[in-house]
């Protein structure tokens, strides 16, 4: 048994300890990424039905953005684009600290109805630009086009007027699907599944379950390029 630890083992242990400490500190190679202005972070969140499939990833992105705002000492304003369940109008939040905003977004859940970006645009019209250095505008979109003509472009233009705009969205292969009401006949049910983009091949599964949750049927649906 050696009287003392070999020098190479001591160096190895110190290196491992340093790596663990660095990892736990969550270092950022570019802490200013996405937040280039010195004004508030304006976070616009599509929280309608189409945001539900990847909501955990959206929560993680929102938490990361509020963390960056906190590190930069920036206040936050939130705007959710889906109508509220209590019937209150869509509105931009008051100025929040990053910690307050983080608490709110972590409690958010997607709504089972579409967004209303026209109402969100009207809410942003009441928001005066920040003259201290430009706002940091981030739009976490579900990727679906609004039913109202050109309202998406108007919303993006309004956000650009407030400051630098970054749009975050899911990749096309992960965007939400829509299953239309089935049509019945003597031979069974006919289902139509729609997707918002047809620029890639995609296979999805449709499951039929019974009253107790048991699997009754399972069918795969294939989308070719160009098919929606």
C-alpha positions, 0 to 999 in steps of 0.5 A: 500500500503506497504511503501517499496517493500517486501524482497521476491519480491525484491529477485525474481526480482533480480533473474529474471534479473540475468537469463535474463542477463545470457541468453542474454550472450549466456554462453558456458558450454564448450567453447573449444568444437570442437576447441582443437588446437591453430592453425587456424580453417579450415572450409570445407563446402559442399555447393552443391545441397544436402546441400540445404534442411537444409541450414539455420541450416548449416549457424547457425553452421558455425556462431557458429564455427566462433564465437568460433574461435573469442572467442579463438582468432583463424584465419579462413580458408574456403574451399567450395567444390562445383565448383564456378559459375565463373569458378574459381578453388576450393581453400582454402581462405587466412587467415581470421579473424573470423569476415571476415569469418563470413561475407563470410559464411553468404553470402554463398548459396548452388550451384545447382550442386554436390560437387567436393571433388577431387578438394577440396583435391587438394586444401588442398594438397597446405596447409602446416600444422600449426606448432604452435599448430595444426589446428582445422579442421571441415568438414560440410558434406552433407553426400553423398558419392563422385562419385570418389572412396575413395576420401572422405577417402582421404579428411578426412585423409588429414584434420587429417594430418592438425590437429584434425578433427571433421565431422558434418553432418545431421542425416540420416532421414534429408539428401537430396533426389533425384528425377529422371527424370519421365517416361511418359506413357498413364496412367501418369507419373512414378517417382523414388525418391532415398535416400542415406541411408536406415536404417530407415522408412521415408515418403516423399511427392511429389507435382505436381504444375501447371503453376500458382503454383496451386496444381495439385496432391499430393502423399506420398511415403513410404520408409521401412528399407533397401529401398533406 
